[in-house]
Amino acid sequence: VLKNGDKTNFPQKRQKNAKALSFKVGTGKVTRGWDEVLLTMSKGEKARLEIEPEWAYGKKGQPDAKIPPNAKLILKVELLDIL
């Protein structure tokens, strides 16, 4: 199970050859919803996340990623490793 400050790896796209996304939990690199869920996951665990806007990008959205304001995020993730 992750602790604040642990680093993680996630694929960034649905492509089979996608590279993992690596980041430190609890540092603001991902949304609060991701951080909170990741802290409950174990290495190798897969999950379908449904993150409400207030724990995602809220009223501002994320224009660069084409995420509109007040969007609920739905993600499939797999925790590949804890570094």
PyMOL Python script that loads the backbone (N, CA, C, O; Angstrom):
from pymol import cmd

cmd.read_pdbstr("""\
ATOM      1  N   VAL A   1       0.852  -1.176   0.000  1.00  0.00           N
ATOM      2  CA  VAL A   1       0.000   0.000   0.000  1.00  0.00           C
ATOM      3  C   VAL A   1       0.894   1.234   0.000  1.00  0.00           C
ATOM      4  O   VAL A   1       1.900   1.287   0.708  1.00  0.00           O
ATOM      5  N   LEU A   2       0.516   2.221  -0.798  1.00  0.00           N
ATOM      6  CA  LEU A   2       1.295   3.457  -0.899  1.00  0.00           C
ATOM      7  C   LEU A   2       1.167   4.326   0.339  1.00  0.00           C
ATOM      8  O   LEU A   2       0.168   4.272   1.057  1.00  0.00           O
ATOM      9  N   LYS A   3       2.191   5.125   0.576  1.00  0.00           N
ATOM     10  CA  LYS A   3       2.158   6.153   1.609  1.00  0.00           C
ATOM     11  C   LYS A   3       2.448   7.478   0.934  1.00  0.00           C
ATOM     12  O   LYS A   3       3.076   7.502  -0.125  1.00  0.00           O
ATOM     13  N   ASN A   4       2.005   8.584   1.522  1.00  0.00           N
ATOM     14  CA  ASN A   4       2.316   9.897   0.955  1.00  0.00           C
ATOM     15  C   ASN A   4       3.808   9.993   0.702  1.00  0.00           C
ATOM     16  O   ASN A   4       4.623   9.654   1.560  1.00  0.00           O
ATOM     17  N   GLY A   5       4.150  10.460  -0.487  1.00  0.00           N
ATOM     18  CA  GLY A   5       5.547  10.615  -0.855  1.00  0.00           C
ATOM     19  C   GLY A   5       6.111   9.459  -1.657  1.00  0.00           C
ATOM     20  O   GLY A   5       7.169   9.602  -2.269  1.00  0.00           O
ATOM     21  N   ASP A   6       5.418   8.281  -1.673  1.00  0.00           N
ATOM     22  CA  ASP A   6       5.870   7.163  -2.493  1.00  0.00           C
ATOM     23  C   ASP A   6       5.694   7.507  -3.963  1.00  0.00           C
ATOM     24  O   ASP A   6       4.790   8.264  -4.319  1.00  0.00           O
ATOM     25  N   LYS A   7       6.540   6.964  -4.809  1.00  0.00           N
ATOM     26  CA  LYS A   7       6.414   7.160  -6.255  1.00  0.00           C
ATOM     27  C   LYS A   7       5.650   5.985  -6.850  1.00  0.00           C
ATOM     28  O   LYS A   7       5.685   4.876  -6.316  1.00  0.00           O
ATOM     29  N   THR A   8       4.950   6.238  -7.973  1.00  0.00           N
ATOM     30  CA  THR A   8       4.166   5.202  -8.632  1.00  0.00           C
ATOM     31  C   THR A   8       4.411   5.223 -10.127  1.00  0.00           C
ATOM     32  O   THR A   8       4.970   6.184 -10.656  1.00  0.00           O
ATOM     33  N   ASN A   9       3.995   4.170 -10.812  1.00  0.00           N
ATOM     34  CA  ASN A   9       4.095   4.073 -12.265  1.00  0.00           C
ATOM     35  C   ASN A   9       2.743   3.708 -12.845  1.00  0.00           C
ATOM     36  O   ASN A   9       2.116   2.754 -12.385  1.00  0.00           O
ATOM     37  N   PHE A  10       2.275   4.451 -13.853  1.00  0.00           N
ATOM     38  CA  PHE A  10       1.012   4.185 -14.540  1.00  0.00           C
ATOM     39  C   PHE A  10       1.187   4.378 -16.032  1.00  0.00           C
ATOM     40  O   PHE A  10       1.877   5.306 -16.455  1.00  0.00           O
ATOM     41  N   PRO A  11       0.562   3.501 -16.858  1.00  0.00           N
ATOM     42  CA  PRO A  11       0.558   3.763 -18.301  1.00  0.00           C
ATOM     43  C   PRO A  11      -0.223   5.042 -18.574  1.00  0.00           C
ATOM     44  O   PRO A  11      -1.202   5.324 -17.883  1.00  0.00           O
ATOM     45  N   GLN A  12       0.189   5.812 -19.562  1.00  0.00           N
ATOM     46  CA  GLN A  12      -0.473   7.071 -19.860  1.00  0.00           C
ATOM     47  C   GLN A  12      -1.568   6.938 -20.897  1.00  0.00           C
ATOM     48  O   GLN A  12      -2.467   7.778 -20.943  1.00  0.00           O
ATOM     49  N   LYS A  13      -1.523   5.905 -21.737  1.00  0.00           N
ATOM     50  CA  LYS A  13      -2.494   5.767 -22.815  1.00  0.00           C
ATOM     51  C   LYS A  13      -2.954   4.323 -22.912  1.00  0.00           C
ATOM     52  O   LYS A  13      -2.380   3.438 -22.278  1.00  0.00           O
ATOM     53  N   ARG A  14      -3.990   4.086 -23.706  1.00  0.00           N
ATOM     54  CA  ARG A  14      -4.521   2.742 -23.889  1.00  0.00           C
ATOM     55  C   ARG A  14      -3.661   1.889 -24.810  1.00  0.00           C
ATOM     56  O   ARG A  14      -3.944   0.704 -24.986  1.00  0.00           O
ATOM     57  N   GLN A  15      -2.639   2.451 -25.389  1.00  0.00           N
ATOM     58  CA  GLN A  15      -1.783   1.716 -26.311  1.00  0.00           C
ATOM     59  C   GLN A  15      -1.018   0.621 -25.575  1.00  0.00           C
ATOM     60  O   GLN A  15      -0.631   0.785 -24.418  1.00  0.00           O
ATOM     61  N   LYS A  16      -0.807  -0.494 -26.264  1.00  0.00           N
ATOM     62  CA  LYS A  16      -0.080  -1.612 -25.660  1.00  0.00           C
ATOM     63  C   LYS A  16       1.359  -1.241 -25.327  1.00  0.00           C
ATOM     64  O   LYS A  16       1.922  -1.743 -24.354  1.00  0.00           O
ATOM     65  N   ASN A  17       1.952  -0.372 -26.124  1.00  0.00           N
ATOM     66  CA  ASN A  17       3.347   0.008 -25.907  1.00  0.00           C
ATOM     67  C   ASN A  17       3.475   1.319 -25.125  1.00  0.00           C
ATOM     68  O   ASN A  17       4.507   1.986 -25.196  1.00  0.00           O
ATOM     69  N   ALA A  18       2.437   1.683 -24.388  1.00  0.00           N
ATOM     70  CA  ALA A  18       2.451   2.942 -23.631  1.00  0.00           C
ATOM     71  C   ALA A  18       3.506   2.887 -22.529  1.00  0.00           C
ATOM     72  O   ALA A  18       3.761   1.839 -21.936  1.00  0.00           O
ATOM     73  N   LYS A  19       4.102   4.030 -22.277  1.00  0.00           N
ATOM     74  CA  LYS A  19       5.060   4.143 -21.182  1.00  0.00           C
ATOM     75  C   LYS A  19       4.303   4.394 -19.885  1.00  0.00           C
ATOM     76  O   LYS A  19       3.215   4.969 -19.892  1.00  0.00           O
ATOM     77  N   ALA A  20       4.881   3.963 -18.785  1.00  0.00           N
ATOM     78  CA  ALA A  20       4.269   4.176 -17.478  1.00  0.00           C
ATOM     79  C   ALA A  20       4.406   5.635 -17.061  1.00  0.00           C
ATOM     80  O   ALA A  20       5.388   6.299 -17.391  1.00  0.00           O
ATOM     81  N   LEU A  21       3.418   6.116 -16.340  1.00  0.00           N
ATOM     82  CA  LEU A  21       3.448   7.454 -15.757  1.00  0.00           C
ATOM     83  C   LEU A  21       3.999   7.298 -14.348  1.00  0.00           C
ATOM     84  O   LEU A  21       3.428   6.569 -13.537  1.00  0.00           O
ATOM     85  N   SER A  22       5.077   7.960 -14.056  1.00  0.00           N
ATOM     86  CA  SER A  22       5.722   7.853 -12.756  1.00  0.00           C
ATOM     87  C   SER A  22       5.597   9.181 -12.021  1.00  0.00           C
ATOM     88  O   SER A  22       5.911  10.234 -12.577  1.00  0.00           O
ATOM     89  N   PHE A  23       5.140   9.133 -10.773  1.00  0.00           N
ATOM     90  CA  PHE A  23       5.005  10.355  -9.985  1.00  0.00           C
ATOM     91  C   PHE A  23       5.015  10.032  -8.503  1.00  0.00           C
ATOM     92  O   PHE A  23       4.804   8.887  -8.101  1.00  0.00           O
ATOM     93  N   LYS A  24       5.261  11.044  -7.703  1.00  0.00           N
ATOM     94  CA  LYS A  24       5.270  10.904  -6.252  1.00  0.00           C
ATOM     95  C   LYS A  24       3.884  11.261  -5.729  1.00  0.00           C
ATOM     96  O   LYS A  24       3.358  12.334  -6.027  1.00  0.00           O
ATOM     97  N   VAL A  25       3.298  10.361  -4.949  1.00  0.00           N
ATOM     98  CA  VAL A  25       1.956  10.562  -4.399  1.00  0.00           C
ATOM     99  C   VAL A  25       1.978  11.686  -3.367  1.00  0.00           C
ATOM    100  O   VAL A  25       2.909  11.796  -2.570  1.00  0.00           O
ATOM    101  N   GLY A  26       0.933  12.519  -3.395  1.00  0.00           N
ATOM    102  CA  GLY A  26       0.774  13.565  -2.394  1.00  0.00           C
ATOM    103  C   GLY A  26       1.524  14.851  -2.691  1.00  0.00           C
ATOM    104  O   GLY A  26       1.652  15.704  -1.814  1.00  0.00           O
ATOM    105  N   THR A  27       2.024  15.007  -3.918  1.00  0.00           N
ATOM    106  CA  THR A  27       2.790  16.204  -4.261  1.00  0.00           C
ATOM    107  C   THR A  27       2.076  17.101  -5.261  1.00  0.00           C
ATOM    108  O   THR A  27       2.654  18.079  -5.735  1.00  0.00           O
ATOM    109  N   GLY A  28       0.828  16.781  -5.589  1.00  0.00           N
ATOM    110  CA  GLY A  28       0.063  17.614  -6.505  1.00  0.00           C
ATOM    111  C   GLY A  28       0.314  17.334  -7.974  1.00  0.00           C
ATOM    112  O   GLY A  28      -0.128  18.107  -8.823  1.00  0.00           O
ATOM    113  N   LYS A  29       1.001  16.264  -8.299  1.00  0.00           N
ATOM    114  CA  LYS A  29       1.257  15.912  -9.703  1.00  0.00           C
ATOM    115  C   LYS A  29       0.002  15.367 -10.382  1.00  0.00           C
ATOM    116  O   LYS A  29      -0.146  15.479 -11.599  1.00  0.00           O
ATOM    117  N   VAL A  30      -0.898  14.779  -9.600  1.00  0.00           N
ATOM    118  CA  VAL A  30      -2.178  14.274 -10.110  1.00  0.00           C
ATOM    119  C   VAL A  30      -3.291  14.848  -9.239  1.00  0.00           C
ATOM    120  O   VAL A  30      -3.017  15.530  -8.251  1.00  0.00           O
ATOM    121  N   THR A  31      -4.524  14.580  -9.594  1.00  0.00           N
ATOM    122  CA  THR A  31      -5.642  15.130  -8.832  1.00  0.00           C
ATOM    123  C   THR A  31      -5.711  14.533  -7.430  1.00  0.00           C
ATOM    124  O   THR A  31      -5.149  13.470  -7.164  1.00  0.00           O
ATOM    125  N   ARG A  32      -6.398  15.222  -6.553  1.00  0.00           N
ATOM    126  CA  ARG A  32      -6.581  14.751  -5.176  1.00  0.00           C
ATOM    127  C   ARG A  32      -7.251  13.379  -5.165  1.00  0.00           C
ATOM    128  O   ARG A  32      -6.909  12.520  -4.352  1.00  0.00           O
ATOM    129  N   GLY A  33      -8.206  13.177  -6.070  1.00  0.00           N
ATOM    130  CA  GLY A  33      -8.890  11.888  -6.161  1.00  0.00           C
ATOM    131  C   GLY A  33      -7.933  10.747  -6.458  1.00  0.00           C
ATOM    132  O   GLY A  33      -8.025   9.683  -5.845  1.00  0.00           O
ATOM    133  N   TRP A  34      -7.009  10.959  -7.400  1.00  0.00           N
ATOM    134  CA  TRP A  34      -6.008   9.930  -7.703  1.00  0.00           C
ATOM    135  C   TRP A  34      -5.163   9.652  -6.472  1.00  0.00           C
ATOM    136  O   TRP A  34      -4.981   8.498  -6.083  1.00  0.00           O
ATOM    137  N   ASP A  35      -4.648  10.711  -5.858  1.00  0.00           N
ATOM    138  CA  ASP A  35      -3.801  10.537  -4.673  1.00  0.00           C
ATOM    139  C   ASP A  35      -4.514   9.724  -3.597  1.00  0.00           C
ATOM    140  O   ASP A  35      -3.940   8.784  -3.047  1.00  0.00           O
ATOM    141  N   GLU A  36      -5.748  10.077  -3.296  1.00  0.00           N
ATOM    142  CA  GLU A  36      -6.487   9.405  -2.222  1.00  0.00           C
ATOM    143  C   GLU A  36      -6.701   7.924  -2.532  1.00  0.00           C
ATOM    144  O   GLU A  36      -6.535   7.076  -1.655  1.00  0.00           O
ATOM    145  N   VAL A  37      -7.069   7.614  -3.768  1.00  0.00           N
ATOM    146  CA  VAL A  37      -7.300   6.213  -4.136  1.00  0.00           C
ATOM    147  C   VAL A  37      -5.993   5.432  -4.150  1.00  0.00           C
ATOM    148  O   VAL A  37      -5.942   4.301  -3.666  1.00  0.00           O
ATOM    149  N   LEU A  38      -4.939   6.021  -4.698  1.00  0.00           N
ATOM    150  CA  LEU A  38      -3.659   5.321  -4.780  1.00  0.00           C
ATOM    151  C   LEU A  38      -3.137   4.921  -3.409  1.00  0.00           C
ATOM    152  O   LEU A  38      -2.468   3.897  -3.269  1.00  0.00           O
ATOM    153  N   LEU A  39      -3.437   5.712  -2.415  1.00  0.00           N
ATOM    154  CA  LEU A  39      -2.988   5.398  -1.055  1.00  0.00           C
ATOM    155  C   LEU A  39      -3.643   4.138  -0.504  1.00  0.00           C
ATOM    156  O   LEU A  39      -3.169   3.580   0.485  1.00  0.00           O
ATOM    157  N   THR A  40      -4.726   3.682  -1.131  1.00  0.00           N
ATOM    158  CA  THR A  40      -5.419   2.469  -0.673  1.00  0.00           C
ATOM    159  C   THR A  40      -5.069   1.245  -1.518  1.00  0.00           C
ATOM    160  O   THR A  40      -5.487   0.134  -1.194  1.00  0.00           O
ATOM    161  N   MET A  41      -4.310   1.434  -2.591  1.00  0.00           N
ATOM    162  CA  MET A  41      -4.015   0.339  -3.517  1.00  0.00           C
ATOM    163  C   MET A  41      -2.703  -0.362  -3.180  1.00  0.00           C
ATOM    164  O   MET A  41      -1.805   0.216  -2.568  1.00  0.00           O
ATOM    165  N   SER A  42      -2.619  -1.640  -3.604  1.00  0.00           N
ATOM    166  CA  SER A  42      -1.408  -2.436  -3.452  1.00  0.00           C
ATOM    167  C   SER A  42      -0.761  -2.652  -4.813  1.00  0.00           C
ATOM    168  O   SER A  42      -1.424  -2.532  -5.843  1.00  0.00           O
ATOM    169  N   LYS A  43       0.504  -2.964  -4.822  1.00  0.00           N
ATOM    170  CA  LYS A  43       1.227  -3.225  -6.065  1.00  0.00           C
ATOM    171  C   LYS A  43       0.516  -4.311  -6.864  1.00  0.00           C
ATOM    172  O   LYS A  43       0.159  -5.361  -6.329  1.00  0.00           O
ATOM    173  N   GLY A  44       0.313  -4.042  -8.166  1.00  0.00           N
ATOM    174  CA  GLY A  44      -0.348  -4.994  -9.052  1.00  0.00           C
ATOM    175  C   GLY A  44      -1.858  -4.878  -9.092  1.00  0.00           C
ATOM    176  O   GLY A  44      -2.504  -5.501  -9.935  1.00  0.00           O
ATOM    177  N   GLU A  45      -2.424  -4.101  -8.206  1.00  0.00           N
ATOM    178  CA  GLU A  45      -3.882  -3.952  -8.148  1.00  0.00           C
ATOM    179  C   GLU A  45      -4.388  -3.091  -9.303  1.00  0.00           C
ATOM    180  O   GLU A  45      -3.750  -2.116  -9.699  1.00  0.00           O
ATOM    181  N   LYS A  46      -5.550  -3.476  -9.832  1.00  0.00           N
ATOM    182  CA  LYS A  46      -6.226  -2.707 -10.880  1.00  0.00           C
ATOM    183  C   LYS A  46      -7.492  -2.113 -10.285  1.00  0.00           C
ATOM    184  O   LYS A  46      -8.102  -2.701  -9.392  1.00  0.00           O
ATOM    185  N   ALA A  47      -7.883  -0.943 -10.784  1.00  0.00           N
ATOM    186  CA  ALA A  47      -9.089  -0.290 -10.262  1.00  0.00           C
ATOM    187  C   ALA A  47      -9.730   0.575 -11.341  1.00  0.00           C
ATOM    188  O   ALA A  47      -9.062   1.083 -12.242  1.00  0.00           O
ATOM    189  N   ARG A  48     -11.030   0.724 -11.221  1.00  0.00           N
ATOM    190  CA  ARG A  48     -11.779   1.673 -12.054  1.00  0.00           C
ATOM    191  C   ARG A  48     -12.139   2.823 -11.132  1.00  0.00           C
ATOM    192  O   ARG A  48     -12.881   2.643 -10.166  1.00  0.00           O
ATOM    193  N   LEU A  49     -11.617   3.999 -11.425  1.00  0.00           N
ATOM    194  CA  LEU A  49     -11.832   5.159 -10.573  1.00  0.00           C
ATOM    195  C   LEU A  49     -12.930   6.039 -11.150  1.00  0.00           C
ATOM    196  O   LEU A  49     -12.973   6.282 -12.356  1.00  0.00           O
ATOM    197  N   GLU A  50     -13.802   6.506 -10.298  1.00  0.00           N
ATOM    198  CA  GLU A  50     -14.791   7.521 -10.653  1.00  0.00           C
ATOM    199  C   GLU A  50     -14.559   8.681  -9.696  1.00  0.00           C
ATOM    200  O   GLU A  50     -14.919   8.617  -8.521  1.00  0.00           O
ATOM    201  N   ILE A  51     -13.957   9.735 -10.215  1.00  0.00           N
ATOM    202  CA  ILE A  51     -13.539  10.857  -9.380  1.00  0.00           C
ATOM    203  C   ILE A  51     -14.439  12.053  -9.655  1.00  0.00           C
ATOM    204  O   ILE A  51     -14.505  12.554 -10.778  1.00  0.00           O
ATOM    205  N   GLU A  52     -15.121  12.498  -8.626  1.00  0.00           N
ATOM    206  CA  GLU A  52     -16.031  13.642  -8.740  1.00  0.00           C
ATOM    207  C   GLU A  52     -15.238  14.920  -9.024  1.00  0.00           C
ATOM    208  O   GLU A  52     -14.067  15.015  -8.657  1.00  0.00           O
ATOM    209  N   PRO A  53     -15.867  15.900  -9.674  1.00  0.00           N
ATOM    210  CA  PRO A  53     -15.165  17.130 -10.071  1.00  0.00           C
ATOM    211  C   PRO A  53     -14.398  17.818  -8.945  1.00  0.00           C
ATOM    212  O   PRO A  53     -13.292  18.313  -9.164  1.00  0.00           O
ATOM    213  N   GLU A  54     -14.970  17.853  -7.750  1.00  0.00           N
ATOM    214  CA  GLU A  54     -14.296  18.559  -6.653  1.00  0.00           C
ATOM    215  C   GLU A  54     -13.002  17.857  -6.218  1.00  0.00           C
ATOM    216  O   GLU A  54     -12.174  18.471  -5.545  1.00  0.00           O
ATOM    217  N   TRP A  55     -12.814  16.591  -6.586  1.00  0.00           N
ATOM    218  CA  TRP A  55     -11.582  15.857  -6.291  1.00  0.00           C
ATOM    219  C   TRP A  55     -10.765  15.652  -7.567  1.00  0.00           C
ATOM    220  O   TRP A  55      -9.741  14.968  -7.559  1.00  0.00           O
ATOM    221  N   ALA A  56     -11.239  16.263  -8.675  1.00  0.00           N
ATOM    222  CA  ALA A  56     -10.546  16.169  -9.966  1.00  0.00           C
ATOM    223  C   ALA A  56     -10.070  17.570 -10.353  1.00  0.00           C
ATOM    224  O   ALA A  56      -9.207  18.136  -9.680  1.00  0.00           O
ATOM    225  N   TYR A  57     -10.623  18.136 -11.431  1.00  0.00           N
ATOM    226  CA  TYR A  57     -10.186  19.450 -11.899  1.00  0.00           C
ATOM    227  C   TYR A  57     -11.187  20.556 -11.599  1.00  0.00           C
ATOM    228  O   TYR A  57     -10.956  21.713 -11.948  1.00  0.00           O
ATOM    229  N   GLY A  58     -12.305  20.206 -10.952  1.00  0.00           N
ATOM    230  CA  GLY A  58     -13.256  21.203 -10.483  1.00  0.00           C
ATOM    231  C   GLY A  58     -13.836  22.113 -11.547  1.00  0.00           C
ATOM    232  O   GLY A  58     -14.029  21.716 -12.696  1.00  0.00           O
ATOM    233  N   LYS A  59     -14.112  23.351 -11.136  1.00  0.00           N
ATOM    234  CA  LYS A  59     -14.766  24.340 -12.002  1.00  0.00           C
ATOM    235  C   LYS A  59     -13.886  24.784 -13.172  1.00  0.00           C
ATOM    236  O   LYS A  59     -14.399  25.212 -14.206  1.00  0.00           O
ATOM    237  N   LYS A  60     -12.581  24.686 -13.015  1.00  0.00           N
ATOM    238  CA  LYS A  60     -11.667  25.134 -14.075  1.00  0.00           C
ATOM    239  C   LYS A  60     -11.485  24.097 -15.180  1.00  0.00           C
ATOM    240  O   LYS A  60     -11.183  24.449 -16.321  1.00  0.00           O
ATOM    241  N   GLY A  61     -11.668  22.823 -14.844  1.00  0.00           N
ATOM    242  CA  GLY A  61     -11.385  21.787 -15.823  1.00  0.00           C
ATOM    243  C   GLY A  61      -9.889  21.722 -16.105  1.00  0.00           C
ATOM    244  O   GLY A  61      -9.081  22.250 -15.341  1.00  0.00           O
ATOM    245  N   GLN A  62      -9.531  21.080 -17.191  1.00  0.00           N
ATOM    246  CA  GLN A  62      -8.134  20.998 -17.614  1.00  0.00           C
ATOM    247  C   GLN A  62      -8.106  21.150 -19.132  1.00  0.00           C
ATOM    248  O   GLN A  62      -8.045  20.162 -19.863  1.00  0.00           O
ATOM    249  N   PRO A  63      -8.152  22.419 -19.604  1.00  0.00           N
ATOM    250  CA  PRO A  63      -8.249  22.676 -21.046  1.00  0.00           C
ATOM    251  C   PRO A  63      -7.169  21.991 -21.885  1.00  0.00           C
ATOM    252  O   PRO A  63      -7.462  21.511 -22.980  1.00  0.00           O
ATOM    253  N   ASP A  64      -5.937  21.937 -21.397  1.00  0.00           N
ATOM    254  CA  ASP A  64      -4.854  21.311 -22.164  1.00  0.00           C
ATOM    255  C   ASP A  64      -5.128  19.834 -22.440  1.00  0.00           C
ATOM    256  O   ASP A  64      -4.713  19.301 -23.469  1.00  0.00           O
ATOM    257  N   ALA A  65      -5.825  19.183 -21.520  1.00  0.00           N
ATOM    258  CA  ALA A  65      -6.165  17.765 -21.679  1.00  0.00           C
ATOM    259  C   ALA A  65      -7.587  17.582 -22.207  1.00  0.00           C
ATOM    260  O   ALA A  65      -8.093  16.463 -22.282  1.00  0.00           O
ATOM    261  N   LYS A  66      -8.220  18.691 -22.569  1.00  0.00           N
ATOM    262  CA  LYS A  66      -9.595  18.684 -23.094  1.00  0.00           C
ATOM    263  C   LYS A  66     -10.599  18.109 -22.092  1.00  0.00           C
ATOM    264  O   LYS A  66     -11.543  17.414 -22.470  1.00  0.00           O
ATOM    265  N   ILE A  67     -10.379  18.414 -20.806  1.00  0.00           N
ATOM    266  CA  ILE A  67     -11.310  18.027 -19.748  1.00  0.00           C
ATOM    267  C   ILE A  67     -12.118  19.265 -19.394  1.00  0.00           C
ATOM    268  O   ILE A  67     -11.556  20.253 -18.921  1.00  0.00           O
ATOM    269  N   PRO A  68     -13.437  19.227 -19.618  1.00  0.00           N
ATOM    270  CA  PRO A  68     -14.265  20.409 -19.384  1.00  0.00           C
ATOM    271  C   PRO A  68     -14.457  20.705 -17.899  1.00  0.00           C
ATOM    272  O   PRO A  68     -14.188  19.846 -17.059  1.00  0.00           O
ATOM    273  N   PRO A  69     -14.920  21.911 -17.567  1.00  0.00           N
ATOM    274  CA  PRO A  69     -15.232  22.248 -16.178  1.00  0.00           C
ATOM    275  C   PRO A  69     -16.254  21.270 -15.602  1.00  0.00           C
ATOM    276  O   PRO A  69     -17.129  20.774 -16.313  1.00  0.00           O
ATOM    277  N   ASN A  70     -16.129  21.008 -14.319  1.00  0.00           N
ATOM    278  CA  ASN A  70     -17.057  20.156 -13.569  1.00  0.00           C
ATOM    279  C   ASN A  70     -17.186  18.748 -14.131  1.00  0.00           C
ATOM    280  O   ASN A  70     -18.250  18.137 -14.029  1.00  0.00           O
ATOM    281  N   ALA A  71     -16.123  18.230 -14.719  1.00  0.00           N
ATOM    282  CA  ALA A  71     -16.148  16.884 -15.295  1.00  0.00           C
ATOM    283  C   ALA A  71     -15.823  15.833 -14.240  1.00  0.00           C
ATOM    284  O   ALA A  71     -14.923  16.010 -13.419  1.00  0.00           O
ATOM    285  N   LYS A  72     -16.570  14.747 -14.280  1.00  0.00           N
ATOM    286  CA  LYS A  72     -16.279  13.577 -13.464  1.00  0.00           C
ATOM    287  C   LYS A  72     -15.272  12.736 -14.242  1.00  0.00           C
ATOM    288  O   LYS A  72     -15.500  12.431 -15.412  1.00  0.00           O
ATOM    289  N   LEU A  73     -14.168  12.361 -13.612  1.00  0.00           N
ATOM    290  CA  LEU A  73     -13.156  11.541 -14.274  1.00  0.00           C
ATOM    291  C   LEU A  73     -13.462  10.068 -14.055  1.00  0.00           C
ATOM    292  O   LEU A  73     -13.772   9.652 -12.938  1.00  0.00           O
ATOM    293  N   ILE A  74     -13.376   9.292 -15.102  1.00  0.00           N
ATOM    294  CA  ILE A  74     -13.518   7.842 -15.006  1.00  0.00           C
ATOM    295  C   ILE A  74     -12.257   7.253 -15.626  1.00  0.00           C
ATOM    296  O   ILE A  74     -11.991   7.437 -16.814  1.00  0.00           O
ATOM    297  N   LEU A  75     -11.494   6.551 -14.816  1.00  0.00           N
ATOM    298  CA  LEU A  75     -10.186   6.045 -15.229  1.00  0.00           C
ATOM    299  C   LEU A  75     -10.044   4.577 -14.860  1.00  0.00           C
ATOM    300  O   LEU A  75     -10.564   4.133 -13.836  1.00  0.00           O
ATOM    301  N   LYS A  76      -9.344   3.830 -15.691  1.00  0.00           N
ATOM    302  CA  LYS A  76      -8.932   2.475 -15.344  1.00  0.00           C
ATOM    303  C   LYS A  76      -7.438   2.547 -15.089  1.00  0.00           C
ATOM    304  O   LYS A  76      -6.683   3.006 -15.946  1.00  0.00           O
ATOM    305  N   VAL A  77      -7.009   2.102 -13.931  1.00  0.00           N
ATOM    306  CA  VAL A  77      -5.597   2.189 -13.574  1.00  0.00           C
ATOM    307  C   VAL A  77      -5.091   0.848 -13.052  1.00  0.00           C
ATOM    308  O   VAL A  77      -5.854   0.014 -12.565  1.00  0.00           O
ATOM    309  N   GLU A  78      -3.802   0.676 -13.170  1.00  0.00           N
ATOM    310  CA  GLU A  78      -3.122  -0.469 -12.575  1.00  0.00           C
ATOM    311  C   GLU A  78      -1.867   0.067 -11.902  1.00  0.00           C
ATOM    312  O   GLU A  78      -1.063   0.749 -12.537  1.00  0.00           O
ATOM    313  N   LEU A  79      -1.698  -0.234 -10.640  1.00  0.00           N
ATOM    314  CA  LEU A  79      -0.511   0.198  -9.909  1.00  0.00           C
ATOM    315  C   LEU A  79       0.609  -0.792 -10.217  1.00  0.00           C
ATOM    316  O   LEU A  79       0.641  -1.897  -9.675  1.00  0.00           O
ATOM    317  N   LEU A  80       1.513  -0.387 -11.081  1.00  0.00           N
ATOM    318  CA  LEU A  80       2.566  -1.278 -11.557  1.00  0.00           C
ATOM    319  C   LEU A  80       3.666  -1.494 -10.534  1.00  0.00           C
ATOM    320  O   LEU A  80       4.190  -2.600 -10.405  1.00  0.00           O
ATOM    321  N   ASP A  81       4.016  -0.451  -9.812  1.00  0.00           N
ATOM    322  CA  ASP A  81       5.139  -0.574  -8.892  1.00  0.00           C
ATOM    323  C   ASP A  81       5.092   0.528  -7.852  1.00  0.00           C
ATOM    324  O   ASP A  81       4.498   1.583  -8.075  1.00  0.00           O
ATOM    325  N   ILE A  82       5.711   0.281  -6.734  1.00  0.00           N
ATOM    326  CA  ILE A  82       5.896   1.282  -5.686  1.00  0.00           C
ATOM    327  C   ILE A  82       7.401   1.409  -5.517  1.00  0.00           C
ATOM    328  O   ILE A  82       8.080   0.449  -5.154  1.00  0.00           O
ATOM    329  N   LEU A  83       7.908   2.589  -5.779  1.00  0.00           N
ATOM    330  CA  LEU A  83       9.362   2.792  -5.764  1.00  0.00           C
ATOM    331  C   LEU A  83       9.831   3.406  -4.473  1.00  0.00           C
ATOM    332  O   LEU A  83      11.027   3.641  -4.299  1.00  0.00           O
TER     333      LEU A  83
END
""", "prot")
cmd.dss("prot")
cmd.show_as("cartoon", "prot")
cmd.util.cbc("prot")
cmd.orient("prot")
